[in-house]
Amino acid sequence: MTLEIVLVFLALISMITALVMDRMRPGMILFSVAVFFLCAGIITPEELIDGFSNKGVITVALLFLISEGVRKSGALSVLIRKLLPEKDTTVFRGQLRMLPVISVISAFLNNTPVVVIFAPIIKRWAEKVKLPATKFLIPLSYATILGGMCTLIGTSTNLVVHGMILSAGYEGFTMFELGKVGVFIALGGIIYLFLFSSKLLPDRRDGLKEGESINRLNLVEAVIGPRFPGINKNLKEFNFERHYGAEVKQIKRAGHTFSSNREKVRLKEGDTLVLLADETFVPTWGESSVFVMLANGHDKEDSEPIGRKRRILAILLLILMIVGATLGELPYTKERFPNIQLDMFFFVAVTTVIMAWARLFSPRKYTKYISWDILITIACAFAISKAMVNSGVADLIASRMILLSDYFGPHFLLAVLFIITNIFTELITNNAAAALAFPLALSISSQLGVSPTPFFVVICIAASASFATPIGYQTNLIVQGIGDYKFTDFLKIGLPLNIITFIIAVFLIPIIWPF
């Protein structure tokens, strides 16, 4: 075992430990590891910055803006209100109307804005029809994750793996290629939620009523975002009222509510704060990246006047982008336009520019709609993946895995790779998990002499299938605070869904993409 292999192993163990302990933002952790590899001579400066210029990474950044344009158009808010039954209903009927549609929407939009828009509306609707919101919020998050598995742009993980595939010299995924297996997983997952979510999810109602007026003040729920300046500080160290003109009444985290002892709690990203604020708080901070979501209990469709033409334009541009990217991958199109690469990146870039000039999102504030930590995480993931290849770590792990599978063949290794990737995505982040698994997929397929495509696909599915914990996916963190869920609530309903995803993926992927 060479010194480079030892250094890479130690760095990867340290990285995973730091991510699990949540000592700092994932992007900075991965960047630190990438710089360490640079200093050790394991990667070159060009290999370090290669990820920052990757088309997949830039596509992810532009999709944040497109999702913001659709969100600002008001189309999603109008849609969810029309989907929700107005009269008394049941949990099953409510889920039946919303979950399939939410999955379809999240196949083409970033999951986070979908959950941010839908969660407070669904919570208020559930209170109105006298059903526990806890029966709907985790299924909301899971539906967006399931939908994201079905297309190339459904989740950043798919684009990350797609970018790595292109960098390795292979042909990437087409728009709906992952849907060949993703649709079956989504259908299986949604049916599972229909049948078992009512029994497995808690029947709790929040005792604190949103929108309750106290001396002309309202109770507001605010989910802390990555740019909140008081992260890792308690309320004694960070004067929230002086910064934002609102008083923190409760802090919700992992199913626990801190009220009397809230002054000692160190604030973390994803915490839900129950605030006592005036009517200017939501309009003032609603466009800020300090908070991921704000909800004040008001459910007025005209609270933010948005023209019908803007909604139609946003949806039309989204459809044209999807159709254009799909047709652009056809051989006929490539022959007719040999000098223009009409791929996903092309149509995403064009759609972003049109949305900016049409002011579907603010062109002066466009940088704040992009989650820079996710982009840095993805870009550094490319460098870490390259270090695993350069040092020989990927080949070493792959050869040991192959020795264990002499009697089972590539199907066994496909299952092992799914489990490894899925465990990583539950403990750290989906993009970091994909980065660690990708070089293993390359080495395994190369040493076995089989097609790498089944292994690439299984990474996409396993890295997205974050159901068993709230920490692996941001949408899970958001609904955890809003629904006041405990960690065990996710484990109880999510672990069987992980197993369902595993079974469908490992069975179907070798059939659709033979070794």
C-alpha positions as CSV (number, residue, x, y, z in Angstrom):
1,M,0.0,0.0,0.0
2,T,1.5,3.3,-1.1
3,L,1.8,6.5,0.9
4,E,-0.8,8.2,-1.5
5,I,-3.3,5.5,-0.8
6,V,-2.9,5.9,2.9
7,L,-3.2,9.7,2.7
8,V,-6.4,9.4,0.6
9,F,-8.0,6.8,2.9
10,L,-7.2,9.0,6.0
11,A,-8.6,12.1,4.2
12,L,-11.8,10.3,3.2
13,I,-12.3,9.0,6.7
14,S,-11.8,12.5,8.1
15,M,-14.1,14.0,5.5
16,I,-16.9,11.6,6.3
17,T,-16.5,12.1,10.0
18,A,-16.6,15.9,9.6
19,L,-19.7,15.7,7.5
20,V,-21.5,13.4,9.9
21,M,-20.5,15.7,12.9
22,D,-21.7,18.7,10.9
23,R,-18.7,20.7,11.9
24,M,-19.0,23.1,9.0
25,R,-20.7,23.5,5.6
26,P,-20.3,20.4,3.3
27,G,-18.8,22.6,0.6
28,M,-16.0,23.8,2.8
29,I,-15.3,20.3,4.1
30,L,-14.9,18.9,0.6
31,F,-12.9,21.9,-0.5
32,S,-10.5,21.4,2.4
33,V,-10.0,17.8,1.4
34,A,-9.5,18.7,-2.3
35,V,-6.9,21.3,-1.3
36,F,-5.1,18.7,0.9
37,F,-4.9,16.4,-2.1
38,L,-3.5,19.3,-4.1
39,C,-0.8,19.9,-1.5
40,A,0.0,16.2,-1.4
41,G,0.5,16.2,-5.2
42,I,-2.3,13.6,-5.7
43,I,-4.2,16.0,-8.0
44,T,-3.1,18.9,-10.1
45,P,-4.4,22.5,-10.0
46,E,-6.2,21.8,-13.3
47,E,-7.9,18.7,-11.8
48,L,-8.9,20.7,-8.7
49,I,-10.7,23.4,-10.7
50,D,-12.0,21.0,-13.4
51,G,-15.3,20.5,-11.6
52,F,-16.0,24.3,-11.4
53,S,-16.1,24.4,-15.2
54,N,-18.1,21.2,-15.7
55,K,-21.3,21.6,-17.7
56,G,-23.2,19.5,-15.2
57,V,-22.3,21.9,-12.3
58,I,-23.2,25.0,-14.3
59,T,-26.5,23.4,-15.3
60,V,-27.3,22.8,-11.7
61,A,-26.7,26.5,-11.0
62,L,-28.9,27.6,-13.8
63,L,-31.7,25.2,-12.7
64,F,-31.8,27.0,-9.4
65,L,-32.7,30.2,-11.3
66,I,-35.3,28.5,-13.4
67,S,-36.9,27.0,-10.3
68,E,-36.9,30.4,-8.8
69,G,-38.6,31.8,-11.9
70,V,-41.3,29.2,-11.8
71,R,-41.7,29.8,-8.0
72,K,-42.0,33.6,-8.4
73,S,-44.6,33.2,-11.2
74,G,-47.0,31.8,-8.6
75,A,-47.9,28.8,-10.8
76,L,-47.1,26.2,-8.2
77,S,-49.1,27.9,-5.4
78,V,-52.2,28.1,-7.7
79,L,-51.7,24.4,-8.7
80,I,-51.5,23.0,-5.1
81,R,-54.5,25.0,-4.0
82,K,-56.6,23.5,-6.8
83,L,-55.3,20.0,-6.0
84,L,-56.3,20.1,-2.3
85,P,-59.9,19.1,-1.5
86,E,-61.9,22.1,-0.2
87,K,-64.3,20.0,1.9
88,D,-63.7,17.4,4.6
89,T,-61.6,14.5,3.3
90,T,-59.4,11.6,4.3
91,V,-55.6,11.2,4.5
92,F,-55.8,8.8,1.6
93,R,-57.8,11.1,-0.7
94,G,-55.6,14.0,0.1
95,Q,-52.5,12.1,-0.7
96,L,-54.1,10.6,-3.8
97,R,-54.7,14.1,-5.2
98,M,-51.3,15.6,-4.4
99,L,-48.5,13.0,-4.3
100,P,-48.5,11.9,-8.0
101,V,-48.7,15.5,-9.3
102,I,-45.9,16.6,-6.9
103,S,-43.7,13.8,-8.2
104,V,-44.2,14.9,-11.8
105,I,-43.4,18.5,-10.9
106,S,-40.3,17.6,-9.0
107,A,-39.0,15.6,-12.0
108,F,-38.4,19.0,-13.7
109,L,-37.8,21.5,-10.9
110,N,-35.5,21.7,-7.9
111,N,-37.0,19.8,-5.0
112,T,-36.4,22.5,-2.4
113,P,-38.6,25.3,-3.8
114,V,-41.4,22.8,-4.4
115,V,-41.3,21.8,-0.7
116,V,-40.9,25.4,0.4
117,I,-44.0,26.5,-1.5
118,F,-46.2,23.4,-0.8
119,A,-45.4,22.7,2.9
120,P,-47.0,25.7,4.6
121,I,-50.0,25.6,2.2
122,I,-50.5,21.8,2.9
123,K,-50.1,22.4,6.7
124,R,-52.7,25.1,6.8
125,W,-55.1,23.1,4.6
126,A,-54.7,20.0,6.9
127,E,-55.6,22.1,9.9
128,K,-58.6,23.5,8.0
129,V,-60.0,20.0,7.1
130,K,-59.0,18.7,10.6
131,L,-56.4,16.2,9.6
132,P,-52.9,16.0,11.1
133,A,-50.3,17.7,8.9
134,T,-47.8,15.0,9.9
135,K,-49.6,12.6,7.6
136,F,-48.7,14.8,4.6
137,L,-45.4,16.6,5.1
138,I,-43.0,13.6,5.0
139,P,-44.9,12.1,2.0
140,L,-44.5,15.6,0.4
141,S,-40.7,15.4,0.7
142,Y,-40.5,11.7,-0.4
143,A,-42.7,12.4,-3.4
144,T,-40.3,15.1,-4.6
145,I,-37.3,12.8,-4.1
146,L,-39.1,10.0,-6.0
147,G,-40.0,12.3,-8.9
148,G,-36.4,13.6,-9.1
149,M,-35.2,10.1,-9.9
150,C,-37.1,10.1,-13.2
151,T,-35.3,12.7,-15.3
152,L,-31.8,14.0,-15.8
153,I,-32.6,17.4,-14.3
154,G,-34.8,16.0,-11.5
155,T,-32.0,16.2,-8.9
156,S,-28.5,17.7,-8.9
157,T,-27.1,14.2,-8.2
158,N,-28.2,13.0,-11.6
159,L,-26.4,15.9,-13.3
160,V,-23.3,15.3,-11.1
161,V,-23.0,11.7,-12.2
162,H,-23.8,12.7,-15.8
163,G,-21.0,15.3,-15.7
164,M,-18.6,12.7,-14.3
165,I,-19.6,10.2,-17.0
166,L,-18.8,12.8,-19.7
167,S,-15.5,13.7,-18.0
168,A,-14.6,10.0,-18.0
169,G,-15.1,9.8,-21.8
170,Y,-18.4,8.0,-21.9
171,E,-21.8,9.0,-23.3
172,G,-24.0,10.6,-20.7
173,F,-27.7,10.2,-19.9
174,T,-30.5,11.5,-22.1
175,M,-33.3,13.5,-20.6
176,F,-35.6,10.6,-19.7
177,E,-33.2,7.7,-19.7
178,L,-33.2,7.4,-15.9
179,G,-37.0,7.3,-16.0
180,K,-36.8,3.7,-17.3
181,V,-36.2,2.6,-13.8
182,G,-37.1,5.8,-11.9
183,V,-40.8,5.7,-12.9
184,F,-41.1,2.1,-11.5
185,I,-39.5,3.2,-8.2
186,A,-41.7,6.3,-8.0
187,L,-44.8,4.3,-8.6
188,G,-43.8,1.7,-6.0
189,G,-42.9,4.4,-3.5
190,I,-46.1,6.3,-3.9
191,I,-48.2,3.2,-3.6
192,Y,-46.3,2.3,-0.4
193,L,-47.0,5.8,1.0
194,F,-50.7,5.4,0.1
195,L,-50.9,2.1,1.9
196,F,-48.8,2.6,5.0
197,S,-48.1,6.3,5.7
198,S,-51.3,6.7,7.8
199,K,-50.2,3.9,10.0
200,L,-46.5,4.7,10.3
201,L,-46.6,8.5,10.6
202,P,-47.4,10.1,13.9
203,D,-50.8,11.6,14.6
204,R,-49.7,14.9,16.2
205,R,-50.9,18.4,15.9
206,D,-48.9,21.5,16.7
207,G,-50.3,23.2,19.8
208,L,-49.1,26.6,18.6
209,K,-51.5,28.1,16.1
210,E,-50.0,29.9,13.2
211,G,-51.2,33.4,12.5
212,E,-52.4,33.8,16.1
213,S,-52.4,37.5,16.8
214,I,-50.8,38.9,20.0
215,N,-50.9,42.7,20.3
216,R,-51.0,43.0,16.5
217,L,-48.1,40.5,16.2
218,N,-48.2,37.2,14.4
219,L,-46.6,33.9,15.0
220,V,-44.3,33.1,12.1
221,E,-42.4,29.9,11.3
222,A,-39.0,30.4,9.8
223,V,-36.6,27.6,8.7
224,I,-33.0,28.6,9.1
225,G,-31.0,28.6,5.8
226,P,-27.3,28.2,5.1
227,R,-26.6,32.0,5.1
228,F,-28.2,32.6,8.5
229,P,-25.4,34.6,10.5
230,G,-26.3,33.0,13.9
231,I,-25.5,29.4,13.0
232,N,-23.7,27.6,15.9
233,K,-24.6,30.4,18.2
234,N,-27.2,30.5,20.9
235,L,-29.7,33.3,21.4
236,K,-27.5,34.9,24.2
237,E,-24.6,35.2,21.7
238,F,-26.8,36.2,18.7
239,N,-29.4,38.9,19.4
240,F,-32.1,37.7,17.0
241,E,-34.5,40.5,18.0
242,R,-32.0,43.2,17.3
243,H,-31.1,41.7,13.8
244,Y,-34.6,40.9,12.6
245,G,-37.1,42.7,14.9
246,A,-38.8,39.5,16.0
247,E,-38.8,37.4,19.2
248,V,-38.0,33.7,19.1
249,K,-40.7,31.8,21.1
250,Q,-39.7,28.3,20.2
251,I,-36.9,26.3,18.5
252,K,-37.9,23.0,16.8
253,R,-35.4,20.4,15.9
254,A,-35.7,16.6,15.4
255,G,-39.1,16.4,17.0
256,H,-38.0,18.3,20.0
257,T,-39.4,21.8,20.9
258,F,-37.3,24.1,23.0
259,S,-39.3,26.8,24.8
260,S,-38.2,27.6,28.3
261,N,-34.6,26.6,27.6
262,R,-34.3,28.1,24.1
263,E,-31.6,30.7,25.1
264,K,-29.0,27.9,25.5
265,V,-29.7,26.1,22.3
266,R,-27.1,26.5,19.5
267,L,-28.9,27.3,16.3
268,K,-28.3,25.0,13.3
269,E,-29.3,25.0,9.6
270,G,-32.7,23.4,9.2
271,D,-34.0,24.5,12.7
272,T,-37.5,25.8,12.7
273,L,-38.0,29.0,14.7
274,V,-41.4,30.1,15.9
275,L,-41.3,33.9,16.0
276,L,-43.4,36.7,17.3
277,A,-43.2,39.2,14.5
278,D,-45.1,42.1,13.0
279,E,-46.7,42.1,9.5
280,T,-43.5,43.4,7.9
281,F,-41.3,40.5,8.8
282,V,-42.4,38.1,6.0
283,P,-42.3,40.7,3.2
284,T,-38.9,41.9,4.4
285,W,-37.2,38.6,4.8
286,G,-39.2,36.4,2.4
287,E,-36.7,37.1,-0.5
288,S,-33.7,36.6,1.7
289,S,-31.5,33.5,1.6
290,V,-31.2,33.8,5.4
291,F,-34.4,31.7,5.8
292,V,-35.3,28.8,3.6
293,M,-39.0,29.2,4.3
294,L,-41.3,31.6,6.0
295,A,-44.9,31.0,6.9
296,N,-47.2,33.3,8.8
297,G,-50.5,31.4,8.7
298,H,-52.1,33.7,6.1
299,D,-53.4,31.9,3.0
300,K,-54.4,34.6,0.7
301,E,-53.9,33.9,-3.0
302,D,-53.7,37.6,-3.7
303,S,-51.1,38.3,-1.0
304,E,-48.5,38.7,-3.8
305,P,-50.3,39.9,-7.0
306,I,-49.0,37.9,-9.9
307,G,-50.4,38.1,-13.4
308,R,-51.8,35.1,-15.2
309,K,-49.6,35.9,-18.2
310,R,-46.4,35.4,-16.1
311,R,-47.6,32.0,-14.8
312,I,-48.4,30.9,-18.4
313,L,-45.0,32.2,-19.6
314,A,-43.1,30.4,-16.8
315,I,-44.8,27.1,-17.5
316,L,-44.4,27.5,-21.3
317,L,-40.7,28.2,-21.0
318,L,-40.3,25.1,-18.8
319,I,-42.1,22.9,-21.3
320,L,-40.1,24.3,-24.2
321,M,-36.9,23.6,-22.3
322,I,-37.9,20.0,-21.6
323,V,-39.1,19.3,-25.1
324,G,-36.1,21.1,-26.7
325,A,-33.6,19.1,-24.6
326,T,-35.3,15.9,-25.4
327,L,-35.5,16.5,-29.1
328,G,-31.9,17.9,-29.2
329,E,-30.5,14.4,-28.2
330,L,-32.1,12.7,-31.2
331,P,-29.7,11.6,-34.0
332,Y,-31.9,13.5,-36.6
333,T,-31.5,16.8,-34.7
334,K,-27.7,16.3,-34.3
335,E,-27.4,15.7,-38.1
336,R,-29.4,18.8,-38.9
337,F,-27.5,21.1,-36.5
338,P,-23.9,19.7,-36.5
339,N,-22.4,23.0,-35.3
340,I,-24.7,23.5,-32.3
341,Q,-24.9,21.1,-29.4
342,L,-28.6,21.2,-28.5
343,D,-28.2,19.4,-25.2
344,M,-29.7,20.1,-21.8
345,F,-27.1,22.7,-21.0
346,F,-28.0,24.7,-24.1
347,F,-31.7,24.9,-23.4
348,V,-31.3,25.5,-19.7
349,A,-29.0,28.4,-20.4
350,V,-31.4,29.9,-23.0
351,T,-34.4,29.5,-20.6
352,T,-32.5,31.2,-17.8
353,V,-31.7,34.2,-19.9
354,I,-35.3,34.6,-21.2
355,M,-36.6,34.3,-17.6
356,A,-34.2,37.0,-16.5
357,W,-35.1,39.4,-19.2
358,A,-38.8,38.7,-18.7
359,R,-38.2,39.4,-15.0
360,L,-39.6,36.1,-13.8
361,F,-36.9,36.3,-11.2
362,S,-35.0,39.5,-10.2
363,P,-32.0,39.8,-12.5
364,R,-30.3,42.2,-10.0
365,K,-30.5,39.6,-7.2
366,Y,-30.0,36.4,-9.2
367,T,-26.9,35.3,-7.3
368,K,-28.8,34.8,-4.1
369,Y,-31.1,32.2,-5.6
370,I,-28.2,29.9,-6.2
371,S,-27.1,27.5,-3.5
372,W,-23.4,28.1,-3.7
373,D,-22.5,25.5,-1.1
374,I,-24.1,22.8,-3.2
375,L,-22.2,23.9,-6.3
376,I,-18.9,24.0,-4.3
377,T,-19.7,20.6,-2.9
378,I,-20.3,19.2,-6.4
379,A,-17.2,20.8,-8.0
380,C,-14.9,19.5,-5.2
381,A,-16.5,16.1,-5.5
382,F,-15.0,15.9,-9.0
383,A,-11.6,16.6,-7.5
384,I,-12.0,14.0,-4.7
385,S,-13.2,11.4,-7.2
386,K,-10.1,12.1,-9.4
387,A,-7.9,11.7,-6.3
388,M,-9.4,8.3,-5.6
389,V,-8.5,7.3,-9.2
390,N,-5.0,8.9,-9.3
391,S,-3.9,7.3,-6.0
392,G,-5.2,3.8,-6.8
393,V,-7.7,3.8,-4.0
394,A,-10.6,3.1,-6.4
395,D,-8.8,0.2,-8.0
396,L,-7.8,-1.2,-4.6
397,I,-11.4,-1.1,-3.2
398,A,-12.8,-2.4,-6.4
399,S,-10.4,-5.4,-6.5
400,R,-11.3,-6.4,-3.0
401,M,-15.0,-6.1,-3.8
402,I,-14.5,-8.3,-6.9
403,L,-12.8,-11.0,-4.8
404,L,-15.8,-11.2,-2.6
405,S,-18.1,-11.6,-5.6
406,D,-16.4,-14.5,-7.4
407,Y,-19.5,-16.7,-7.0
408,F,-22.1,-14.0,-7.6
409,G,-20.8,-11.9,-10.5
410,P,-21.7,-8.2,-11.3
411,H,-25.2,-8.4,-9.9
412,F,-23.8,-8.8,-6.4
413,L,-21.4,-5.9,-6.9
414,L,-24.3,-3.8,-8.2
415,A,-26.2,-4.5,-4.9
416,V,-23.1,-3.8,-2.8
417,L,-22.5,-0.5,-4.6
418,F,-26.1,0.6,-4.0
419,I,-25.9,-0.2,-0.3
420,I,-22.5,1.7,0.1
421,T,-23.8,4.7,-1.8
422,N,-27.1,4.7,0.1
423,I,-25.5,4.6,3.5
424,F,-23.2,7.5,2.5
425,T,-26.1,9.6,1.3
426,E,-28.0,9.0,4.6
427,L,-25.0,10.0,6.7
428,I,-23.4,12.8,4.6
429,T,-24.8,14.4,1.4
430,N,-26.2,12.9,-1.8
431,N,-23.6,14.6,-4.0
432,A,-20.6,13.6,-1.8
433,A,-22.0,10.0,-1.8
434,A,-22.1,10.0,-5.6
435,A,-18.5,11.4,-5.8
436,L,-17.2,8.6,-3.6
437,A,-19.1,5.9,-5.4
438,F,-18.4,7.0,-9.0
439,P,-14.7,6.0,-9.2
440,L,-15.6,2.6,-7.6
441,A,-18.1,2.1,-10.4
442,L,-15.5,2.8,-13.0
443,S,-12.9,0.5,-11.5
444,I,-15.4,-2.3,-10.9
445,S,-16.7,-2.3,-14.5
446,S,-13.2,-2.0,-15.9
447,Q,-11.7,-4.9,-13.9
448,L,-14.8,-7.1,-14.7
449,G,-14.8,-6.1,-18.4
450,V,-18.5,-5.1,-18.3
451,S,-20.5,-2.1,-19.2
452,P,-20.2,0.7,-16.6
453,T,-23.7,2.1,-17.3
454,P,-25.6,-0.2,-14.8
455,F,-23.2,1.0,-12.1
456,F,-23.7,4.7,-13.1
457,V,-27.4,4.3,-12.9
458,V,-27.4,2.6,-9.5
459,I,-25.3,5.5,-8.1
460,C,-27.9,8.0,-9.3
461,I,-30.8,6.0,-7.7
462,A,-29.0,5.1,-4.4
463,A,-27.6,8.6,-3.9
464,S,-31.1,10.1,-4.3
465,A,-32.9,7.5,-2.1
466,S,-32.5,9.4,1.2
467,F,-35.6,8.4,3.1
468,A,-34.4,6.9,6.4
469,T,-32.9,10.0,8.0
470,P,-33.7,13.7,7.8
471,I,-30.1,14.8,7.4
472,G,-29.4,13.3,3.9
473,Y,-31.7,15.6,2.0
474,Q,-32.6,19.2,2.5
475,T,-36.3,18.7,1.9
476,N,-36.4,16.2,4.7
477,L,-34.9,18.8,7.1
478,I,-37.4,21.4,6.0
479,V,-40.5,19.2,6.7
480,Q,-38.9,17.8,9.9
481,G,-39.1,21.3,11.5
482,I,-42.5,22.2,10.0
483,G,-44.1,18.9,11.0
484,D,-42.3,18.6,14.3
485,Y,-41.1,15.1,13.4
486,K,-38.6,13.0,15.4
487,F,-35.6,11.3,13.8
488,T,-37.3,7.9,14.4
489,D,-40.4,9.0,12.4
490,F,-38.2,9.1,9.3
491,L,-36.5,5.8,10.1
492,K,-39.9,4.1,10.7
493,I,-41.4,5.1,7.3
494,G,-38.3,5.7,5.3
495,L,-36.3,2.5,5.9
496,P,-38.9,0.3,4.2
497,L,-38.9,2.7,1.3
498,N,-35.1,2.5,1.0
499,I,-35.5,-1.3,0.8
500,I,-38.3,-1.1,-1.9
501,T,-36.0,1.2,-3.9
502,F,-33.1,-1.2,-3.5
503,I,-35.1,-4.2,-4.7
504,I,-36.6,-2.5,-7.7
505,A,-33.3,-0.9,-8.7
506,V,-31.1,-4.0,-8.4
507,F,-33.7,-6.1,-10.2
508,L,-34.5,-3.8,-13.1
509,I,-31.2,-2.0,-13.9
510,P,-29.4,-5.0,-15.2
511,I,-32.4,-5.9,-17.4
512,I,-32.7,-2.3,-18.9
513,W,-28.9,-1.7,-19.1
514,P,-27.3,-5.2,-19.5
515,F,-23.7,-5.7,-18.3
